[in-house]
Amino acid sequence: MADTTPEEIMDATAAEIVEDTTAAPEAPADTGLGINDISGAVSVIDICTKRGAFEGPELADVGALRNRLSAFVEAAQAAQEPVAAAAEAPTE
């Protein structure tokens, strides 16, 4: 059995803790969430509303969320149109 002092054990433990906290954090994984997914969520809200899945008091909140998602999709698609047009334009 090795003669280890409590101070040596504390120093070794502290060194391990420092190594763990100074390691670079992992980059978040790509969620793969895109405009089509958000557009799909708007469609799901529309379908659920038509089928009566929401009660009266919930409709205002669900409608507000649907409108925000829809506006985001429209703005993102409008922002992508000039980029797509520029990529398709012939260069001389």
C-alpha positions, 0 to 999 in steps of 0.5 A, spaced: 500 500 500 502 506 498 503 512 503 499 517 500 498 523 504 491 527 504 494 533 501 497 529 495 490 526 494 487 533 494 492 535 489 490 530 485 483 530 485 483 538 484 488 537 478 482 532 475 477 537 476 481 543 473 482 538 467 474 537 466 472 544 467 477 547 462 476 542 456 473 545 450 465 544 450 462 540 445 459 544 439 451 543 439 449 537 434 445 540 428 438 539 430 436 539 422 431 544 423 429 548 417 424 552 414 420 546 412 419 543 419 416 550 421 412 550 415 410 543 417 408 545 424 404 551 421 400 545 417 399 541 424 396 547 427 391 548 422 389 541 421 388 540 429 384 547 429 380 544 423 379 537 427 377 541 434 383 539 438 383 546 441 378 549 446 376 556 446 380 559 451 386 556 448 385 558 441 388 565 442 394 562 444 395 557 439 393 562 433 398 567 435 403 562 435 401 559 428 401 567 426 408 568 428 411 561 425 407 563 419 410 570 419 417 567 420 417 562 414 414 567 409 420 572 411 425 566 411 423 564 404 423 572 402 430 572 404 432 566 400 429 568 394 434 574 392 440 569 394 437 564 389 435 569 384 443 571 384 445 564 384 441 562 378 443 569 374 448 568 368 455 571 369 458 574 363 
